């Protein structure tokens, strides 16, 4: 996904300043697509140069903030991007590289790798729960019921994967702790059963 298309998406809801866009990112998609202020301003300038957005003639507010509007060309580009299949992603996961080579460690150090990941995932799930609850509380401010629904699907995704990930980590820790190095059965993995 490109930051440009995320910005076009936000501007499809309403005109915003760079500051407003940063708040929109932080309050909605930060859990899977964070953006810093300087990236947003650079991308806005690029999108304006491409004719995808227009900047209001005068800044408003105490810091002379400029509001950006989505152009017809920007709407068409957003639609084109939304309907185009995405290329495969390069899913690198450093944690899994550590697990892959954990046979080089003693049992306690291998368990420590799993425990660190469990704590991180628990923390992320707690944060996603808060984001979900905050989003539900702000439901009335959503641009439309459809926009709210699709934005909540992204949170449902991470909230549904988190518990399964924690179960896998719990079971891995249990097996390592017992010294059970037997691989799980494929049928158990595919059914979500106990390993």
Buried (B, 14 or more C-beta within 10 A) or exposed (E): EEBBBBBBBBBBEEBBBBBBBBEBBEEBBEBEEEBEEEBBBEBBBBBBEEEBBBBEEEEEEEEEBBBBEBBEBBBEBBEEBEEEEEEEEEEEEEBEEBBEEBEEEEEEEBBEBBEEBBEEBEEBBEEBEEBBEEBEEEEEEBEEEEEBEEBBEBBEEBBEEBEEBBEBBEBBBBBBEEEEEEEBEEEEEEEEEEB
